[in-house]
Amino acid sequence: MTNMEKTSVLVTGGNKGLGLETARRLGELGWTVFLGSRDEERGRAAADKLAAQGAHVVMVPLDVNSDASVAAALQLIRAHTDRLDVLVNNAGAPGHLVPPANATVEDIHPVFDTNVYGPIRVTHAFLPLLEAAENPRVVMVTSAGGSFSVVTDPEQPVSKMHELAYSTSKAALNMVTVRYAQALPKIKFNATTPGEVANRKFAATDMNNHTGALTVTEGTDSIVRLATLGPDGPTGTFTDRLGPVAW
Ligand SMILES: NC(=O)c1ccc[n+]([C@@H]2O[C@H](COP(=O)([O-])OP(=O)(O)OC[C@H]3O[C@@H](n4cnc5c(N)ncnc54)[C@H](OP(=O)(O)O)[C@@H]3O)[C@@H](O)[C@H]2O)c1
């Protein structure tokens, strides 16, 4: 068994982008990092890189779209620990920017599978391990595109980005976060978008072809803040690195 005196975290989609940076930063704090990756080779390469920097990392094959993969990930993590302090539901899919008039269920479904059902699959499976922790925290990595306030603000570029899959999936994820927070007060559930909504800034990653103005370190500031909340921290919130974001 891993030395579970340490704080433990599972990061989904931990092989690159914001997930990898979150894993790196939490590993730097001395935590045990379960690095989820749907592709074992990419996950192994990422985990080896963090381990070479001194982090305690366990690579966990994890496709959030698959019940079987989530069950296998739970089994693997259970071999190391009987509790999980933090879950970062980071894995996300952008979809294909299909205009609403052309979008079909076939376009929407895979995006919901990853961005909505994925976090539900993983959260549901890991609830017993989270409930066994002293101060369990779940971070939902959502998007400003899932905020009604942001999407209906004509000053925000996303108000002119016509698509149906990604924004609706992240709006659903926001509600999922609130409903978990209300029903499970022992666990902190908080949503965050990895940018600066007021400044229309997001983090440069593969998902946006590296067009973001923020670094992945800046993009993960709010993820790390929510992952490291103390017992008196909030639940059911939506923030970015600057502070509260309107739902
Ligand atoms: N970048 C931003 O400023 C920004 C803004 C708003 C929201 N977000 C959110 O931040 C999160 C991370 O995105 P990112 O910007 O870091 O993008 P990214 O570099 O493209 O990373 C996405 C990650 O999700 C993983 N993933 C996708 N589908 C998966 C599945 N079915 N199972 C497991 N992992 C899966 C990817 O794995 P593969 O490598 O195998 O594809 C990758 O590790 C996402 O939820 C995204 O919606 C980012």
The ligand as a Tripos MOL2 file, in Angstrom:
@<TRIPOS>MOLECULE
LIG
   48    52     1     0     0
SMALL
NO_CHARGES

@<TRIPOS>ATOM
      1 N1         -7.8760   25.7440  -21.6370 N.am      1 LIG1
      2 C1         -8.7880   26.5330  -21.0910 C.2       1 LIG1
      3 O1         -8.5880   27.7550  -20.8630 O.2       1 LIG1
      4 C2        -10.1130   25.9870  -20.6920 C.ar      1 LIG1
      5 C3        -11.1900   26.8720  -20.6090 C.ar      1 LIG1
      6 C4        -12.4000   26.3720  -20.1610 C.ar      1 LIG1
      7 C5        -12.5170   25.0450  -19.7830 C.ar      1 LIG1
      8 N2        -11.4460   24.2020  -19.9100 N.ar      1 LIG1
      9 C6        -11.6060   22.8210  -19.4550 C.3       1 LIG1
     10 O2        -10.4090   22.3860  -18.8500 O.3       1 LIG1
     11 C7        -10.3190   20.9550  -18.9370 C.3       1 LIG1
     12 C8         -8.9380   20.5610  -19.4460 C.3       1 LIG1
     13 O3         -8.8000   21.0270  -20.7790 O.3       1 LIG1
     14 P1         -7.4180   21.4990  -21.4010 P.3       1 LIG1
     15 O4         -7.5900   22.9220  -21.8030 O.co2     1 LIG1
     16 O5         -6.2880   21.1080  -20.5280 O.co2     1 LIG1
     17 O6         -7.4380   20.6600  -22.7600 O.3       1 LIG1
     18 P2         -6.5120   19.4710  -23.3170 P.3       1 LIG1
     19 O7         -5.0710   19.8370  -23.2130 O.co2     1 LIG1
     20 O8         -7.0830   19.1370  -24.6380 O.co2     1 LIG1
     21 O9         -6.7710   18.2780  -22.2810 O.3       1 LIG1
     22 C9         -7.9700   17.5530  -22.2540 C.3       1 LIG1
     23 C10        -7.7090   16.3110  -21.4460 C.3       1 LIG1
     24 O10        -8.9350   15.5770  -21.3250 O.3       1 LIG1
     25 C11        -8.6410   14.2290  -21.6920 C.3       1 LIG1
     26 N3         -9.8300   13.5120  -22.1350 N.ar      1 LIG1
     27 C12       -10.6890   13.8110  -23.1490 C.ar      1 LIG1
     28 N4        -11.6360   12.8660  -23.2330 N.ar      1 LIG1
     29 C13       -11.3820   11.9400  -22.2520 C.ar      1 LIG1
     30 C14       -11.9800   10.7400  -21.8310 C.ar      1 LIG1
     31 N5        -13.0560   10.2490  -22.4370 N.pl3     1 LIG1
     32 N6        -11.4520   10.0850  -20.7620 N.ar      1 LIG1
     33 C15       -10.3650   10.5650  -20.1310 C.ar      1 LIG1
     34 N7         -9.7130   11.6760  -20.5150 N.ar      1 LIG1
     35 C16       -10.2300   12.3560  -21.5600 C.ar      1 LIG1
     36 C17        -7.5950   14.3520  -22.7780 C.3       1 LIG1
     37 O11        -6.9720   13.1060  -23.0030 O.3       1 LIG1
     38 P3         -6.2470   12.7760  -24.4410 P.3       1 LIG1
     39 O12        -4.8700   13.3750  -24.3630 O.co2     1 LIG1
     40 O13        -6.2540   11.2960  -24.4560 O.co2     1 LIG1
     41 O14        -7.0860   13.3910  -25.5110 O.co2     1 LIG1
     42 C18        -6.6970   15.3770  -22.1060 C.3       1 LIG1
     43 O15        -5.8990   14.7570  -21.1240 O.3       1 LIG1
     44 C19       -11.4690   20.5180  -19.8410 C.3       1 LIG1
     45 O16       -12.5450   20.0510  -19.0620 O.3       1 LIG1
     46 C20       -11.8690   21.8190  -20.5600 C.3       1 LIG1
     47 O17       -13.2010   21.7980  -20.9820 O.3       1 LIG1
     48 C21       -10.2560   24.6360  -20.3720 C.ar      1 LIG1
@<TRIPOS>BOND
     1     1     2 1
     2     2     3 2
     3     2     4 1
     4     4     5 ar
     5     4    48 ar
     6     5     6 ar
     7     6     7 ar
     8     7     8 ar
     9     8     9 1
    10     8    48 ar
    11     9    10 1
    12     9    46 1
    13    10    11 1
    14    11    12 1
    15    11    44 1
    16    12    13 1
    17    13    14 1
    18    14    15 2
    19    14    16 1
    20    14    17 1
    21    17    18 1
    22    18    19 2
    23    18    20 1
    24    18    21 1
    25    21    22 1
    26    22    23 1
    27    23    24 1
    28    23    42 1
    29    24    25 1
    30    25    26 1
    31    25    36 1
    32    26    27 ar
    33    26    35 ar
    34    27    28 ar
    35    28    29 ar
    36    29    30 ar
    37    29    35 ar
    38    30    31 1
    39    30    32 ar
    40    32    33 ar
    41    33    34 ar
    42    34    35 ar
    43    36    37 1
    44    36    42 1
    45    37    38 1
    46    38    39 2
    47    38    40 1
    48    38    41 1
    49    42    43 1
    50    44    45 1
    51    44    46 1
    52    46    47 1
@<TRIPOS>SUBSTRUCTURE
     1 LIG1         1 GROUP 0 **** ****
